[in-house]
Amino acid sequence: MSDGFGADRYGTDVLAKGWREAGRPVVPQVAAERDLVVEVAGDGFCGAVTGVRSGHVELEDRLGRRRLFPLGGGFLIDGAAVVLTPPAAAVAAPRRTASGSFAAPETRARVARASRILVEGRHDAELVEKVWGDDLRAEGVVVEYLQGVDLLESVLRDEPPGPDRRYGVLVDHLVPGSKESRIAQAVEHGAHVRIVGHPHIDVWQCVLPRAVGIAAWPEVPRGIEWKVGVSRALGWPARDQADLGRTWQRILGAVHSYRDLDPALLGRVEELIDFVTA
């Protein structure tokens, strides 16, 4: 009701929204970030924030004593009242693939390119897939194994390379004078084929010994099949191909990222991926 001079003698509507807070000082909200120093108003405990969990903040005082308090009001910073709130969630670091590259956002794999990477055998293909699989799917690159480099020429003849069909070829034991080197040199190929290789007799050796838990890969005398000789020297079963297959799974299981592989292989695979996706 007005007093006749335009003023309401009873003030504002007590039922209006916010009437309880009218005139009260606003208490600032502060995120309970690590190392923030606060005082508990109720008992004077003063300490630095060491963590936040389950709706509570943990404080550590100068004597190393730690206590938990519910988040919310009842805290002081420099003598002024504050309301402690949970800290902002940390921004997750970009995920890296096993090859060390930044993972692309989750999307469906690209349709496979006509270009592809050829390796000698199944073990080579499985190792490349384990470390570079995410990158290859993002680029639409397929890895195929030849069952021997001596079949490379027939593959290139059946599906000739060209500007839209590049072949990157990874060869084991590509060193001067080796059988693999002679075969690779004899294959006719042009600008749309790149042949590279690592110096090891078998892809098993591309896995660093420390990853497998051995001091070094054993030397195998000439005349003994390399995988059999290695397995026997290390005390691993080598009666048949099933034993060798289980040994390979043991080795492959020890590989978690590019850090477990010899750089002699890493550089060559990266080179081939760049070549077939150019």
C-alpha positions as CSV (number, residue, x, y, z in Angstrom):
1,M,0.0,0.0,0.0
2,S,1.3,3.5,-0.9
3,D,1.6,6.3,1.7
4,G,0.4,8.8,-0.8
5,F,3.8,10.0,-1.8
6,G,4.5,7.2,-4.3
7,A,6.5,5.0,-1.8
8,D,5.5,1.6,-0.6
9,R,5.6,1.7,3.2
10,Y,5.9,-2.1,3.3
11,G,8.8,-2.4,0.9
12,T,9.1,-5.1,-1.8
13,D,7.1,-8.3,-2.1
14,V,8.5,-10.7,0.5
15,L,7.5,-13.6,-1.8
16,A,9.4,-12.3,-4.7
17,K,12.3,-14.6,-5.9
18,G,15.6,-14.0,-4.1
19,W,14.1,-12.1,-1.2
20,R,16.0,-14.2,1.3
21,E,19.4,-13.4,-0.3
22,A,18.7,-9.7,-0.7
23,G,21.3,-7.7,1.0
24,R,23.5,-10.6,1.9
25,P,27.1,-10.6,0.9
26,V,28.0,-12.9,-2.0
27,V,30.5,-15.6,-1.0
28,P,32.8,-16.3,-3.9
29,Q,33.2,-19.9,-5.2
30,V,36.8,-21.1,-5.6
31,A,37.9,-24.3,-7.3
32,A,39.8,-26.6,-4.9
33,E,42.9,-26.8,-7.1
34,R,46.0,-28.6,-5.8
35,D,48.3,-26.6,-3.5
36,L,45.6,-23.9,-2.8
37,V,46.0,-22.9,0.9
38,V,42.7,-22.6,2.8
39,E,41.6,-22.4,6.4
40,V,38.7,-24.3,7.9
41,A,36.5,-21.6,9.6
42,G,35.1,-24.0,12.2
43,D,38.3,-25.2,13.8
44,G,41.1,-23.2,12.4
45,F,42.8,-26.1,10.6
46,C,44.9,-24.6,7.8
47,G,46.5,-26.5,4.9
48,A,47.1,-26.9,1.2
49,V,44.8,-28.9,-1.0
50,T,46.3,-32.3,-1.9
51,G,43.3,-33.8,-3.7
52,V,39.5,-33.9,-4.1
53,R,37.5,-37.1,-4.0
54,S,34.0,-38.3,-3.3
55,G,32.8,-34.8,-2.5
56,H,35.6,-34.1,0.0
57,V,38.7,-32.0,-0.1
58,E,41.9,-33.2,1.5
59,L,44.1,-30.6,3.2
60,E,47.7,-31.0,4.5
61,D,49.1,-28.6,7.1
62,R,52.7,-27.6,7.6
63,L,53.3,-30.5,9.9
64,G,52.2,-33.0,7.2
65,R,48.9,-33.9,8.9
66,R,46.1,-34.6,6.5
67,R,42.3,-34.2,7.0
68,L,39.2,-34.5,4.9
69,F,36.5,-31.9,4.8
70,P,33.2,-31.7,2.8
71,L,33.4,-29.4,-0.2
72,G,31.2,-26.3,0.0
73,G,31.1,-23.4,2.5
74,G,33.0,-23.0,5.8
75,F,36.4,-22.2,4.3
76,L,38.5,-19.0,4.4
77,I,41.2,-17.7,2.1
78,D,43.2,-14.9,3.5
79,G,40.5,-14.4,6.1
80,A,37.7,-14.1,3.6
81,A,34.9,-16.7,3.4
82,V,34.8,-18.9,0.2
83,V,32.9,-21.8,-1.1
84,L,35.1,-24.6,-2.3
85,T,34.0,-26.4,-5.4
86,P,35.5,-29.4,-7.3
87,P,38.3,-28.4,-9.7
88,A,37.7,-28.4,-13.4
89,A,38.3,-31.8,-15.0
90,A,41.7,-32.0,-16.5
91,V,41.8,-32.0,-20.3
92,A,42.7,-35.4,-21.4
93,A,46.0,-35.6,-23.4
94,P,45.6,-36.7,-27.0
95,R,45.8,-40.5,-27.3
96,R,48.8,-41.9,-29.1
97,T,48.8,-45.0,-31.1
98,A,51.3,-47.8,-30.6
99,S,53.4,-46.3,-33.4
100,G,53.7,-43.0,-31.4
101,S,51.5,-40.9,-33.6
102,F,48.6,-38.9,-32.3
103,A,45.4,-40.9,-32.7
104,A,42.8,-39.5,-35.0
105,P,39.2,-38.9,-33.7
106,E,37.2,-42.1,-33.6
107,T,35.9,-42.6,-37.1
108,R,35.2,-45.5,-39.3
109,A,38.2,-46.9,-41.1
110,R,38.7,-45.5,-44.6
111,V,37.9,-47.6,-47.6
112,A,41.0,-49.5,-48.6
113,R,43.3,-48.0,-51.1
114,A,44.5,-49.8,-54.2
115,S,48.0,-49.0,-52.9
116,R,49.3,-51.4,-50.3
117,I,52.2,-52.6,-48.2
118,L,53.6,-56.0,-49.0
119,V,55.7,-58.0,-46.4
120,E,57.3,-61.4,-46.6
121,G,55.4,-63.5,-44.2
122,R,52.5,-63.7,-41.7
123,H,54.6,-62.8,-38.7
124,D,55.8,-59.6,-40.4
125,A,52.2,-58.7,-41.2
126,E,51.1,-59.3,-37.6
127,L,53.9,-57.2,-36.2
128,V,53.2,-54.3,-38.5
129,E,49.4,-54.5,-37.7
130,K,50.0,-54.5,-34.0
131,V,52.2,-51.3,-34.0
132,W,50.8,-49.4,-37.0
133,G,47.3,-50.9,-37.3
134,D,45.5,-47.7,-36.1
135,D,47.5,-45.5,-38.6
136,L,46.9,-47.9,-41.5
137,R,43.2,-48.1,-40.9
138,A,43.0,-44.3,-40.7
139,E,44.8,-44.1,-44.1
140,G,43.0,-47.1,-45.7
141,V,46.2,-49.0,-46.2
142,V,46.1,-52.8,-46.4
143,V,49.1,-55.0,-45.4
144,E,49.5,-58.3,-47.3
145,Y,52.1,-61.0,-47.0
146,L,53.7,-62.7,-49.9
147,Q,54.8,-66.0,-48.3
148,G,58.3,-65.2,-49.6
149,V,59.9,-62.4,-51.4
150,D,60.4,-64.6,-54.4
151,L,56.7,-64.2,-55.2
152,L,57.0,-60.4,-55.5
153,E,57.5,-60.4,-59.2
154,S,54.4,-62.4,-59.9
155,V,52.3,-60.1,-57.7
156,L,53.5,-57.0,-59.6
157,R,52.8,-58.8,-62.9
158,D,49.3,-59.8,-61.9
159,E,48.3,-56.4,-60.6
160,P,50.7,-53.9,-62.1
161,P,51.6,-50.8,-60.1
162,G,50.7,-47.3,-61.3
163,P,49.9,-43.8,-60.1
164,D,46.8,-45.1,-58.2
165,R,48.3,-48.4,-57.2
166,R,51.6,-48.0,-55.3
167,Y,53.4,-50.9,-53.6
168,G,55.6,-50.5,-50.6
169,V,57.6,-53.7,-50.0
170,L,59.3,-54.7,-46.8
171,V,62.0,-57.4,-47.1
172,D,63.7,-59.3,-44.3
173,H,67.5,-59.6,-44.3
174,L,68.0,-56.9,-47.0
175,V,71.8,-56.7,-46.9
176,P,74.4,-56.9,-49.6
177,G,74.9,-60.4,-50.9
178,S,71.9,-61.9,-49.2
179,K,69.4,-64.1,-51.2
180,E,66.7,-61.5,-50.4
181,S,68.8,-58.7,-51.8
182,R,69.5,-60.5,-55.0
183,I,65.8,-61.3,-55.6
184,A,64.8,-57.7,-54.8
185,Q,67.4,-56.3,-57.3
186,A,66.2,-58.7,-60.0
187,V,62.6,-57.5,-59.8
188,E,61.7,-55.0,-62.4
189,H,59.9,-52.0,-60.8
190,G,59.6,-48.3,-61.4
191,A,58.6,-45.2,-59.6
192,H,55.4,-46.7,-58.2
193,V,57.1,-49.5,-56.2
194,R,59.5,-48.9,-53.3
195,I,61.4,-51.9,-51.8
196,V,63.1,-51.4,-48.4
197,G,64.2,-53.8,-45.7
198,H,65.8,-54.4,-42.4
199,P,69.1,-56.2,-41.8
200,H,67.8,-59.0,-39.6
201,I,67.5,-62.6,-40.7
202,D,63.9,-62.8,-39.4
203,V,61.3,-60.3,-38.2
204,W,61.6,-61.9,-34.7
205,Q,64.9,-60.1,-34.4
206,C,63.2,-56.7,-35.0
207,V,61.7,-57.1,-31.5
208,L,64.2,-55.7,-29.0
209,P,65.7,-58.4,-26.7
210,R,64.8,-56.5,-23.5
211,A,61.1,-56.5,-24.5
212,V,61.2,-60.3,-24.7
213,G,63.2,-60.6,-21.5
214,I,66.4,-62.0,-23.0
215,A,69.9,-60.6,-23.1
216,A,70.3,-60.9,-26.9
217,W,69.1,-62.9,-29.8
218,P,71.3,-66.0,-30.1
219,E,73.7,-66.6,-33.0
220,V,72.5,-69.6,-35.0
221,P,75.0,-71.7,-37.0
222,R,74.6,-72.1,-40.7
223,G,72.6,-75.1,-41.7
224,I,70.1,-74.8,-38.9
225,E,66.7,-73.2,-39.5
226,W,67.0,-69.8,-37.7
227,K,63.8,-69.9,-35.7
228,V,64.5,-73.5,-34.6
229,G,68.0,-72.6,-33.6
230,V,66.9,-69.6,-31.6
231,S,64.2,-71.4,-29.8
232,R,66.6,-74.3,-28.8
233,A,69.2,-71.8,-27.7
234,L,66.7,-70.1,-25.4
235,G,65.2,-73.3,-24.1
236,W,61.9,-72.8,-25.9
237,P,60.0,-75.7,-27.5
238,A,60.8,-76.2,-31.2
239,R,59.5,-79.6,-32.1
240,D,57.2,-78.4,-34.9
241,Q,55.5,-75.4,-36.5
242,A,52.9,-75.3,-33.7
243,D,55.7,-74.8,-31.2
244,L,57.2,-72.0,-33.3
245,G,53.8,-70.4,-33.7
246,R,53.3,-70.3,-30.0
247,T,56.8,-68.9,-29.5
248,W,56.0,-66.1,-32.0
249,Q,52.8,-65.3,-30.1
250,R,54.9,-65.0,-27.0
251,I,57.2,-62.6,-28.7
252,L,54.4,-60.6,-30.3
253,G,52.7,-60.4,-26.9
254,A,55.8,-58.6,-25.6
255,V,55.4,-55.8,-28.1
256,H,53.3,-52.9,-26.8
257,S,54.5,-50.0,-28.9
258,Y,57.2,-48.8,-31.2
259,R,59.6,-48.5,-28.2
260,D,59.8,-52.3,-28.3
261,L,61.1,-52.5,-31.9
262,D,64.5,-51.9,-33.5
263,P,64.8,-48.5,-35.2
264,A,66.0,-50.3,-38.3
265,L,62.4,-51.6,-38.8
266,L,60.6,-48.4,-37.5
267,G,62.1,-46.1,-40.1
268,R,61.4,-48.5,-43.0
269,V,57.8,-49.0,-42.2
270,E,57.2,-45.3,-41.7
271,E,58.8,-44.7,-45.1
272,L,56.5,-47.2,-46.8
273,I,53.4,-45.7,-45.2
274,D,54.4,-42.3,-46.4
275,F,55.1,-43.7,-49.9
276,V,51.8,-45.5,-50.4
277,T,49.7,-42.6,-49.1
278,A,51.5,-39.8,-51.0
